[in-house]
Amino acid sequence: MADGISMNVRGLNKSMKRIRQVAPNVDRELDKMQEKSAHEFVAFAQGVAPVRTGDYRDSINAKRVTDTEVGATRSFSLGAVKAGSKVVSAWGIFADWIWHFLEFGTVDTAAQPHMLPLLRLLKKRVGGRMRRAVNKAVKDALKS
């Protein structure tokens, strides 16, 4: 028996609106979780990134994404963030422009996948953290 909240991404805005009515601090909990997950992703990505001079590896970083950047940038986002979503906080993973050529290869060079396999590896962990953050916020709101 599951004890907690389950959300379908299709109704994310509607579900989050209802959750915010019960637990106003849910955005703060989700932001802490997203920041932790973003920095964890960066640490792993820098560890597995192809190194020639080290410039590319050092360019991989995480930063908070503003509303105007959601959907407009070419970054990895942690969680289900789409353009038009009512996002209070989102974190993106950014790297030099060359990441796409390294990830997928070119006509002359073989692919060296490192970002997408890592994203698939951490997807379940990040999803679990998101659920736990929402559950924690709701439980804290119901206590007080």
Backbone torsions as a table, in degrees:
resi	resn	phi	psi	omega
1	MET	NA	125.9	-179.5
2	ALA	-84.2	137.0	176.6
3	ASP	-116.6	102.1	-179.4
4	GLY	157.0	-161.7	-174.7
5	ILE	-112.9	138.1	176.1
6	SER	-122.6	132.7	-178.2
7	MET	-123.5	139.4	171.5
8	ASN	-93.2	132.3	-176.3
9	VAL	-61.1	-27.8	-179.0
10	ARG	-57.7	-38.9	-179.0
11	GLY	-107.1	35.4	-173.5
12	LEU	-61.0	-49.0	-178.1
13	ASN	-61.2	-43.4	-179.5
14	LYS	-66.3	-43.5	179.4
15	SER	-64.6	-43.2	-179.1
16	MET	-66.8	-33.9	177.3
17	LYS	-62.2	-43.1	178.8
18	ARG	-67.3	-41.0	-179.4
19	ILE	-66.7	-38.5	179.0
20	ARG	-63.9	-28.4	176.6
21	GLN	-67.4	-36.4	-179.7
22	VAL	-83.8	-44.7	-174.8
23	ALA	-127.3	90.3	-177.3
24	PRO	-63.8	-21.2	-177.9
25	ASN	-91.0	14.5	-179.0
26	VAL	-64.1	-34.8	-180.0
27	ASP	-66.2	-36.3	178.2
28	ARG	-65.9	-42.2	178.4
29	GLU	-65.1	-42.4	178.9
30	LEU	-65.3	-37.5	178.6
31	ASP	-63.8	-42.8	178.3
32	LYS	-62.1	-41.8	179.6
33	MET	-65.3	-43.7	-178.7
34	GLN	-66.0	-38.8	178.1
35	GLU	-63.1	-45.6	179.5
36	LYS	-61.2	-45.3	-179.1
37	SER	-66.2	-38.8	179.9
38	ALA	-64.7	-44.7	179.7
39	HIS	-69.0	-33.0	175.2
40	GLU	-65.3	-43.5	178.2
41	PHE	-60.1	-44.4	-179.5
42	VAL	-61.4	-43.9	-179.8
43	ALA	-61.0	-44.5	178.2
44	PHE	-66.9	-42.8	-177.7
45	ALA	-63.3	-40.8	178.2
46	GLN	-66.4	-29.4	178.6
47	GLY	-73.3	-29.7	-177.0
48	VAL	-107.8	-2.5	-178.7
49	ALA	-67.0	142.8	175.4
50	PRO	-62.9	136.2	-176.3
51	VAL	-118.1	121.8	171.9
52	ARG	-113.9	-58.4	176.0
53	THR	-113.0	-16.8	-177.9
54	GLY	96.4	-10.0	-179.6
55	ASP	-65.0	-43.7	-179.7
56	TYR	-63.9	-47.3	-179.7
57	ARG	-57.4	-42.8	-178.9
58	ASP	-71.7	-19.8	-178.9
59	SER	-80.0	-14.3	180.0
60	ILE	-72.0	120.3	-179.8
61	ASN	-149.6	168.0	178.4
62	ALA	-116.9	141.6	175.0
63	LYS	-151.3	158.1	177.7
64	ARG	-68.7	136.3	-179.1
65	VAL	-101.9	130.5	179.4
66	THR	-81.8	168.4	-179.4
67	ASP	-59.1	-34.6	-178.9
68	THR	-73.1	-23.1	-179.0
69	GLU	-87.5	-19.9	-178.0
70	VAL	-63.9	122.4	180.0
71	GLY	82.9	-13.0	-177.9
72	ALA	-101.1	-16.6	-177.6
73	THR	-102.1	162.2	176.1
74	ARG	-104.0	78.6	179.6
75	SER	-134.0	166.8	171.5
76	PHE	-84.1	136.6	175.2
77	SER	-114.2	146.1	178.9
78	LEU	-97.0	117.7	-177.3
79	GLY	102.3	-179.0	-177.3
80	ALA	-93.9	85.3	-179.5
81	VAL	-115.8	120.4	179.9
82	LYS	-124.7	159.8	175.7
83	ALA	-60.7	136.1	-179.0
84	GLY	93.2	-9.8	178.2
85	SER	-73.0	150.2	176.6
86	LYS	-85.9	84.5	-174.2
87	VAL	-95.8	127.2	175.3
88	VAL	-90.4	-38.4	179.8
89	SER	-147.1	138.3	174.9
90	ALA	-149.0	147.5	177.9
91	TRP	-119.4	140.3	178.9
92	GLY	-122.4	155.2	176.2
93	ILE	-105.4	123.8	-176.3
94	PHE	-119.6	148.1	178.0
95	ALA	-152.3	169.1	176.4
96	ASP	-56.7	157.0	-176.8
97	TRP	-58.6	-20.2	-175.0
98	ILE	-73.2	-10.6	-175.9
99	TRP	-57.6	-36.2	-178.2
100	HIS	-65.0	-41.2	179.4
101	PHE	-68.8	-36.6	177.2
102	LEU	-69.2	-42.1	-176.6
103	GLU	-66.0	-45.7	-173.2
104	PHE	-107.0	-10.7	-179.7
105	GLY	81.1	174.3	176.9
106	THR	-131.9	-174.1	178.2
107	VAL	-62.3	-35.6	-174.7
108	ASP	-96.2	-19.0	-176.7
109	THR	-125.0	148.3	179.3
110	ALA	-77.4	153.5	178.3
111	ALA	-69.3	143.7	175.1
112	GLN	-126.3	72.7	-174.8
113	PRO	-63.2	130.1	179.3
114	HIS	-144.5	-29.8	-178.8
115	MET	-83.0	-53.2	-176.2
116	LEU	-66.1	-40.1	174.9
117	PRO	-61.7	-36.4	177.9
118	LEU	-67.5	-39.7	177.6
119	LEU	-62.2	-43.6	177.6
120	ARG	-64.8	-36.9	-179.7
121	LEU	-65.6	-40.0	-175.4
122	LEU	-92.4	-5.6	-175.7
123	LYS	-58.0	-45.9	-178.8
124	LYS	-66.1	-40.1	179.3
125	ARG	-63.9	-43.5	179.8
126	VAL	-66.4	-41.5	177.6
127	GLY	-61.0	-41.1	177.2
128	GLY	-64.2	-40.3	177.9
129	ARG	-64.1	-38.6	179.2
130	MET	-63.5	-45.4	178.8
131	ARG	-61.9	-43.1	-179.9
132	ARG	-65.8	-36.7	178.8
133	ALA	-65.0	-43.2	178.7
134	VAL	-65.6	-44.8	179.2
135	ASN	-60.9	-41.6	179.9
136	LYS	-63.0	-44.2	-179.3
137	ALA	-63.3	-42.3	179.9
138	VAL	-67.1	-44.6	179.9
139	LYS	-63.6	-41.1	177.8
140	ASP	-63.9	-38.4	179.9
141	ALA	-68.4	-36.3	-179.4
142	LEU	-75.4	-23.9	177.3
143	LYS	-68.0	-41.5	-174.8
144	SER	-88.3	NA	NA
